[in-house]
Amino acid sequence: MRIKIAKTAHCAYLYEDRHAVIVHKERHARAGDVEWVEIFERLDMTCQFDGRIVFHNVNRDLRFHLACNAYEVCASEPSIQNGSDNTKRQSIECCSFTIRFKDGTELYWNRIPELVSDGLTYQPDHKEPFNPEWGESTWFWGHTKIAKVHRNAPNAVPVSVVA
């Protein structure tokens, strides 16, 4: 099953248990800004990180699209030890974000979140497992209305996302 990400997609969250949440936002003349979420129970990948990764500007930054179709997604916490000799000398924390594909291709980003905002936020302390009640008896994710929950059938191939 492949899912197309709508133009209304604003940001996305990828969690360590492989579920994803896409926040949609649209401006209406009479209602103002309207937000809703779409939740995917399980994506077909391995997550090598704790907590969640926030992808800002989903339609302008393809890293979420790439991550959802990857074999493995890895993220490291910001640390002075992850940097070069120059960043260590200046006590600047560095971290990495890696996307690996089944064909062996690997995309790797060195990040310095204290200095440069790059549209990606790693939040290792934000742990939220998939809630089977979402869309059944729980209709809100935080304060945002849940519009759709994409559930995986038993023994089904997990979801992948297309642009």
C-alpha positions as CSV (number, residue, x, y, z in Angstrom):
1,M,0.0,0.0,0.0
2,R,1.4,3.4,-1.0
3,I,0.1,6.7,0.3
4,K,0.3,10.0,-1.5
5,I,1.1,13.0,0.7
6,A,-1.4,15.8,0.1
7,K,-0.4,19.4,-0.6
8,T,-2.0,20.4,2.7
9,A,0.7,18.4,4.6
10,H,2.4,20.9,6.9
11,C,4.8,18.7,9.0
12,A,5.3,15.1,10.0
13,Y,6.4,13.1,12.9
14,L,8.2,9.7,12.7
15,Y,8.3,7.6,15.9
16,E,10.6,4.9,17.0
17,D,7.9,2.2,16.7
18,R,7.6,3.1,13.0
19,H,4.2,4.9,13.2
20,A,4.0,8.3,11.6
21,V,1.7,11.3,12.0
22,I,1.2,13.9,9.3
23,V,-0.2,17.3,10.3
24,H,-2.2,19.0,7.6
25,K,-3.0,22.7,7.6
26,E,-5.2,24.7,5.3
27,R,-6.4,28.4,5.4
28,H,-10.1,28.9,5.0
29,A,-11.6,32.3,4.4
30,R,-14.3,31.9,7.0
31,A,-12.8,29.5,9.5
32,G,-9.2,30.6,9.5
33,D,-6.5,28.1,9.8
34,V,-7.8,24.5,10.0
35,E,-5.5,21.6,11.2
36,W,-6.1,17.9,11.2
37,V,-3.8,14.8,11.3
38,E,-3.5,11.6,9.4
39,I,-1.9,8.7,11.3
40,F,-0.1,5.7,9.8
41,E,0.1,2.7,12.0
42,R,3.4,1.2,10.8
43,L,5.7,2.1,8.0
44,D,7.9,-0.5,6.3
45,M,11.3,0.4,7.7
46,T,13.6,0.0,10.7
47,C,14.0,3.0,13.1
48,Q,17.4,3.2,14.9
49,F,16.5,6.1,17.2
50,D,14.6,6.8,20.4
51,G,11.6,9.1,20.6
52,R,10.6,10.9,17.4
53,I,11.9,12.9,14.5
54,V,10.0,16.0,13.4
55,F,10.1,16.9,9.7
56,H,9.1,20.5,9.1
57,N,7.9,21.7,5.7
58,V,7.0,18.2,4.4
59,N,6.2,19.4,0.9
60,R,9.4,21.4,0.4
61,D,11.8,19.0,2.1
62,L,12.0,15.5,0.7
63,R,13.6,13.9,3.7
64,F,10.3,12.6,5.0
65,H,9.4,11.1,1.7
66,L,12.8,9.5,1.5
67,A,12.6,8.3,5.1
68,C,9.2,6.6,4.6
69,N,10.5,4.6,1.7
70,A,13.8,3.7,3.3
71,Y,15.0,0.4,4.8
72,E,16.5,2.1,7.9
73,V,16.4,5.6,9.5
74,C,19.0,6.5,12.1
75,A,19.4,9.6,14.2
76,S,21.9,10.6,16.9
77,E,21.5,12.9,19.7
78,P,23.5,16.2,19.6
79,S,26.8,15.8,21.3
80,I,30.2,17.6,21.3
81,Q,31.9,14.2,20.7
82,N,30.0,13.8,17.4
83,G,31.8,16.9,15.9
84,S,35.1,17.7,14.3
85,D,38.1,19.0,16.1
86,N,37.0,22.5,15.4
87,T,33.5,22.1,16.7
88,K,34.8,20.2,19.8
89,R,37.2,23.1,20.5
90,Q,34.3,25.5,20.4
91,S,32.0,23.2,22.4
92,I,29.4,23.0,19.5
93,E,27.1,20.0,19.6
94,C,26.7,18.0,16.4
95,C,24.5,15.1,15.4
96,S,23.6,13.0,12.4
97,F,20.6,11.9,10.4
98,T,21.0,8.9,8.1
99,I,18.6,7.2,5.6
100,R,19.6,3.8,4.2
101,F,17.8,2.0,1.4
102,K,17.6,-1.7,0.6
103,D,19.9,-1.3,-2.5
104,G,22.7,-0.1,-0.2
105,T,22.4,3.6,-1.0
106,E,22.8,5.8,2.0
107,L,22.0,9.5,2.6
108,Y,23.8,11.2,5.5
109,W,23.4,14.6,7.0
110,N,25.7,16.2,9.6
111,R,23.7,18.6,11.6
112,I,24.5,21.4,14.1
113,P,21.0,22.2,15.6
114,E,22.4,25.0,17.8
115,L,23.6,27.0,14.9
116,V,21.6,26.1,11.8
117,S,17.9,25.2,11.5
118,D,17.5,22.6,8.8
119,G,13.9,21.6,8.9
120,L,14.5,18.6,11.0
121,T,14.2,18.2,14.8
122,Y,15.2,15.1,16.7
123,Q,13.4,14.7,20.0
124,P,14.6,11.6,21.8
125,D,12.5,12.3,24.9
126,H,9.2,12.4,23.1
127,K,8.1,8.8,23.2
128,E,4.5,8.1,22.1
129,P,3.7,4.5,21.0
130,F,0.9,3.9,18.4
131,N,-2.4,4.0,20.2
132,P,-4.9,1.5,18.9
133,E,-7.7,3.7,20.2
134,W,-6.9,6.5,17.7
135,G,-9.8,6.8,15.3
136,E,-11.9,4.4,17.3
137,S,-12.7,6.0,20.6
138,T,-10.0,8.7,20.7
139,W,-10.5,11.4,18.1
140,F,-7.7,13.8,19.0
141,W,-3.9,13.6,18.7
142,G,-2.9,16.2,21.3
143,H,-5.3,19.0,20.5
144,T,-5.6,18.3,16.8
145,K,-8.5,16.3,15.3
146,I,-7.7,12.9,13.8
147,A,-9.1,12.8,10.2
148,K,-7.8,9.3,9.2
149,V,-5.9,6.4,10.7
150,H,-4.3,4.1,8.2
151,R,-4.2,0.7,9.9
152,N,-2.2,-2.3,8.7
153,A,-4.2,-5.4,8.2
154,P,-2.8,-8.4,10.1
155,N,0.2,-9.9,8.1
156,A,0.0,-7.0,5.6
157,V,2.9,-5.2,4.1
158,P,3.4,-2.0,6.1
159,V,2.7,1.4,4.4
160,S,5.2,3.3,2.2
161,V,4.7,6.9,1.3
162,V,5.0,8.6,-2.1
163,A,5.4,12.2,-3.0
